Amino acid sequence: MSSLNYENNRMDYSKYPYFNGYLDYYNNAVMMQGGCRCKKSYFRVLNAYADKPIDIQVNEILMAEDLKIGGLTKYVKFEPGKYHVKIYDALNSKNLIFESNLDIGKNLAYTGVIARDDDDPDDISILMVPEEKESSIKGKMSSLRLTNIALNAPELELVAQDGTVLFSGVGYSDASGNIAIPSGAYTLYLRDKNTKNNMLNIPYVDFAPRMHYNLFIAEKEASHDLQLIIPEDGVNYLELC
């Protein structure tokens, strides 16, 4: 199982005026309440591996069934500890294609990214991406970070419509630190850092005030076309201390 490289800039988890729910370990829906017990974390899975759907099981919990590329599960609440994960090919008699253990730390929200193993592209791995909250994000500002899970892509940079380079040179299985940008609608361009050729245009992305986003660069297995997956981070609303 591969480990994700990321900048270790731990953030304070301040409270935000958002209300949402989550699934607990037993797959029960739980609405957010006041108070923080801290002895828990949250985990979801993003499929960035293949054009075929997969099933994902953590211990005895079926977290995802027929999860297609770009698909994202809901968060599940887990006690900190070690868990056993199995991934099946949902289209081929439920064949087991990956099996490993993962560690879930205390008081964290993770996105587990199903991606190609950089040491063996024919194999897969789970990249555990911890979410980070920047407590200084206030007013009409949003927080962004970038995670690169496009194995065959050249060196990339992400550029806004006014030419501002938001991220540059984030390598495969790496994640950037957080940056703050003015909230609002953006046109984004993913381009080759060396040639400046556009490889992907994203015409409308709306970043809400005081919200945190992780932008995942992924690629389709057959065509190697790039895509940018932009889920809202759980630290915006999950009950974390």
Secondary structure as GFF3:
##gff-version 3
##sequence-region A 1 241
A	DSSP	beta_strand	5	6	.	.	.	ID=ss1
A	DSSP	beta_strand	21	23	.	.	.	ID=ss2
A	DSSP	beta_strand	29	31	.	.	.	ID=ss3
A	DSSP	beta_strand	41	47	.	.	.	ID=ss4
A	DSSP	beta_strand	54	58	.	.	.	ID=ss5
A	DSSP	beta_strand	61	67	.	.	.	ID=ss6
A	DSSP	beta_strand	76	78	.	.	.	ID=ss7
A	DSSP	beta_strand	81	89	.	.	.	ID=ss8
A	DSSP	beta_strand	95	104	.	.	.	ID=ss9
A	DSSP	beta_strand	109	116	.	.	.	ID=ss10
A	DSSP	beta_strand	124	130	.	.	.	ID=ss11
A	DSSP	beta_strand	141	148	.	.	.	ID=ss12
A	DSSP	beta_strand	156	160	.	.	.	ID=ss13
A	DSSP	beta_strand	165	168	.	.	.	ID=ss14
A	DSSP	beta_strand	174	175	.	.	.	ID=ss15
A	DSSP	beta_strand	179	182	.	.	.	ID=ss16
A	DSSP	beta_strand	184	192	.	.	.	ID=ss17
A	DSSP	beta_strand	198	207	.	.	.	ID=ss18
A	DSSP	beta_strand	212	219	.	.	.	ID=ss19
A	DSSP	beta_strand	226	229	.	.	.	ID=ss20
A	DSSP	three_ten_helix	234	236	.	.	.	ID=ss21
###
